[in-house]
Each structure stands twice: as C-alpha cells, then as structure tokens.
C-alpha cells in the first residue's frame, strides 16, 4: 500500500489474535494497522474455509454474464449485480443507484409542457465496457472482447490503497489546507476480463464440461504468480570514511532519520526486461494535479516541508485512478524545473495521453527517490566484487540479480537469480537510526532471508465459458444459507415427541434383553437351578 506508515508488523505465522493496547504507552500506526490486518485475515480465512475458493450466496450470487444486444459495433457483456467471494474476499457487483436531485423552484415545469424529454433511466447493471475498476478503452484492440470462440470470462480481484490525493473526500477540511491528510483506505478492486480459449490448452471437441474448464483455469492462475524473491540488509556507506574499498565490521545504516523504504517493480517480466524503483517514504509522497499544459504541470501544493516537496532531478510517476487500476506502467519522468510561485513543475517529457486528462480521475504525481545514473551495482558479501553503474530504462532502474544493490545510506537489496517479476509487486524495508540497521528476517547466522513480495496479492475466479454469441456456460458456484427455520411446537406436539422418545428407549431396552438371552443360573424355563 502507498501510505505514510512507519512499518508493517502483521505476520500470519505468529498467529496473534489481537493487539492489546497498554496504558501510558505511545500509540503507533503499526499497532492499529496490525489489528485491522488480523481481523481481515481471520474473517477472510473463515469465509474461504466455509465457502471454498470462490462462490456466492444463493439468490444473490453476483457476476452473472449475459450478452448485450442493440447492434453495437463492439461486443459487450452485462454483469449482473450481487455478491461473490473470492478467497474469502467479498466482491460486490451491485451498481449504485444515482441520487435524486432537488428540482429548481425558480423554474417550475409548466403543466402544458408535455414534450419535455424525460430523464433517461440509469443502467441497472454494469457492462464489460463501463465496469467501475477496469477502464476498458474501445480504441485499444487488446481491450476488446475476443471475436474467436470459445473464451473464458474471469474475475480478477485485488486490493490497493487510496489516499486523499485520489479521493479528496477523505480529507477533513476543518483541519485546514496546511495540515496533512489523516488516514488512507484499502479498496477492493475487481475486473471482469476475457481469456482466449487457446491459452487454457483445452480441446473444444471434448465438449468443455464445467469441471474441466475450472481445472484448466486453476492451472493457468498458478502460472501467473511471480517467482521473485528479495532480501535486504544494511552496511556502512562507501563515502562514510576515507577507505571506500573496505566494508568495515561496523557496517550499518547511517541515514539521518527513520525511513520506510519501498522497493517496487515498475516493469515486469524476466530479469533482463524488468525494472524497479524505490522510495524512502513508502511511495506516499504525492502531489494532486490541478492542470496540465504540455510538459508543465500545475499542482495543488508543492509539499509542506523540504522532506516532502519536489526538487529538480526528482523522478515522478504521473498517475490517476485509471492508470492505477490498469496496472500498465508508463515511463517515469524527471522534474526539470520548479516554479514555486506558480506551484508548477516542468517535466522531462509530456505525460502519456492516456493519463491525467480527466479531472474526475484525480491525477497526481508520485515521487520516487532513486536517481537513474547514480545507482551503483552492489558488492558481494565480502565487498570485493564491484560492477559498473546500472543503466536506467524509462526512468526506472534495471534489475541485476545475484548481487547486493545499494539504495542509499548503507541500505542494500538483493534479487534472487532466475526469477520473474510482476509490475506493482513490492517489498518494504524499515530502517532505524537507533539500531543502525534495517528490519529484515535473518537466520541463526544473521544472514538475510529471501522473501516473496508483500503484495500485490491477486485473486482469480472463473465466471463463464463463452462458446458463442449468446451462449455461455456458467462457471460460478453458489452456497445456501446455514440457518434454517425453527419448527413451531405446541403442548400436544411436545407430548407426542416425549412419548415417542420413551417408546424408543423402551424398544432399545427390550432389544438389549433379547440379545443377552437367559442367565447361566436359569434353565430353559427361566427357573433357577440348585
């Protein structure tokens, strides 16, 4: 999550069930965030255990798909409202009803004006093209529904953070414009997307039973998971003393402040194609955009202090809600000039036409703290191996696997060789001045451990196997409520139930006596022998 937090302390393997506040102690954001994470983890684990990998409540199961008629040039699908659970995460496809405005009293409608056009009825459901978090563009061929059948329609679900830069209603205006925003939010994002049938390695001649399609989709989902792992540690910067060629035994983090470093994959793929970027503020330094004129960007604010402002040479990412939801990275831009009185900055290039042109999508700049060209490749554990400067690409840094790469002030990261990367995946590295070290798990020998990304956790569920226009096989699952009606009871029914229970007990006793037979002390006539 891109939020101004101190660190992330939730660790499922510790099996903590709650955070206990203590009197007279400092209140930390990490504690409150961990409590929320524990509750989410418990609720979603319970839901997944009871429901399974995916499913919806019977009678209110969402995401039923149907073809949209009307002679549109491009194919379209309607997405019915309702609820669905994917890995325990609640996803709601219900389309909100629009509000009812107050009519203007100054211009009442005339009784005789019967030709006035009626307001169009708002759509009751989402469609493929207007679904809220997908931002499909008909001008992009890759966004269109496949014209070749069959294909599988599936649901993609994940969470992302939202701050006041993207949703201004989160800011409490009573605090004043000079005060920072307060809390951020986590949002469940869903997209209904198509998957061509040939990518599932299925033979359409087999008739495509539902279970076969679900099994093939599960196999495809497993192949989408990135394999990247990273480690982090701290050492003494090479410029900290007069002997830059030697990594001293007291190597440590020497930054002037506590930081929450975020290392995020910018361009995904194999290591030869992948790039990364990093921020010392968890990527939380953002600047809402008020206007765009070529390479000049007008900002709502240039930051509240020297730590959170923009300077010449900073790398920025031009983003908005659609850009974040699509997850398709664009080149980072460099700040070339800062106009303080005009609250403007000039960038090294004009932002991509797909970003920042719609004010309702709340465009903003996100600052990243790496400087392409100044990043030096790392050394081995002994400090004896050095490489040349890493070459940037599109404003980000190329990934170099198998060596320690320095960020700043003694913080180094290591990417495991032979892995694949996904755009948006990230690791967080808290650095603390009190210890001169970073918080990162180690083994008994204090060697940093490789870790998978902290996010983004993406979840999938199949919705329908589309075999032709107007023909689709439903792949959703449904579950019935656990609760049932309590039967009504009166005195006669209770008496009859009691009598039946007594008769059943008597029958069981009689059956037990018959099975036991006569005792050894009795003859066949039931008389006791002397």
Protein Blocks (a to p, Z undefined) as FASTA:
>chain_A
ZZddfbdcbdfklopabdcddehiacdfklmmmmmmmmmmmmmmmmmmmnombdcdehia
ghiacddehiiabdcddddeddddeehiacdfbdcddddddddfklccdfklmmbccddd
ddfbdcfklgfklopafklmklpccfbdcdddddddddddddfklmmmlpcfknojkbcc
fbdcdddddddddddfklnopafknopaaklmmmmmmmmmmmmpcfbdcdddddddfklp
mblkbccfkbccfbfbdcddddddfbgcdfklpccdddfklopaccddfbdehjaccdfb
ebjbfklmccehiacddddfklmmnopacdddddfbdcfknopacdfbdcdfkgojamkl
opaddddfbdehjaccdddfkopaccdddddeehiacddehiacdfbehiacdddehiac
dehiacdddddfklopacddddfkopacddddfbdcdddddfbdcfbghiacdfbdcddd
fbdcdddddfklmmmmmmmmmmmmmmmmmmmmmmnopafkbcfkopacZZ
